Amino acid sequence: MSAHGEVQATADSAWPASCSPGGWSSTWTTLITAHCDKQGAAATFKRGFGFHPPGAWCANTGESLAMLLRSGNAGSNTVTDHVRVLGEAIAQLPVAYRRKILVRIDGAGATQRRTGWPYAIIATNIRRIGGVPGSHHPQFLAVLHRSHATVKDQVRAGKAMGLRNLPSKSWIVNRGWILAANIAADLAAWTRLLGLPDQPDLAHAEPDTLRYRLLHLPAKLATDARRRTLSIPDTWPWADAFLLCWQRLDPTPRII
């Protein structure tokens, strides 16, 4: 099992019903700019230079499920790449949550483009989708298309976690960097879902906000008689939120 898969498997036993990963999965392609010559970097369709990876995110939880590093000149509508990413994304979901999945792919995932009309590819394994209220109306598809825009939030979060710039000239090292950045984004997503669901200013916090308020904690760690004590200033505005999050996450299973 890959490191990414281990993170997913660890979270499986801790999933509350409100955070069930089964449901909507969104795929999207994004551009990563390279500021120097790197292995695989190429000109992009937006006249930039870098990489053009497609990725998939679970809309229910906001976690990254899969991402494929590609050269900047790779096509947005390459079917084989979309199928590969989608297959890897579904494989990340626990088997029990694969019974009802709805996949949304931006219009770039199609092989033909029609000017002037927003469109997307939507696929599902829900057998009785006709029983969903409103699903037989054209407006139902419009709602799915508009809500698909939330995947941009996950792309932005991923770039805030390290995807904005790949550090190495080596293709292999940059593939590992993408994996590490997506793991970091997943950890941030599950920290909010499991540890901060009832904290209005942190439940949907951006990575920079989460980093400033919780991860960069102004505390002192002291060791005495083989015991470690974390001293948090009483004046820190988010001290209670940190302690509550710690208490909720501490019982979760560890990766062995």
Protein Blocks (a to p, Z undefined) as FASTA:
>chain_A
ZZklmmmmmmmmmmcfklofbhcddddddddddfbdcehiacdfkopacddddddddfkn
opafbdcdddfkbcfklmklmmmmmmmmmmmpcfklmmpccddddfklpcbdcehiacdd
dddfbfklmlpghklpmklmmmmmmmmmmmmmmmmmmmmnopmpcfbfbfklmmmmmmmm
mmmmmmmmmmmmmmmmmgmklmmgcfklmmmmmmmccbddddeehiacddddfklmklmm
mmmmmmmmmmpccdZZ
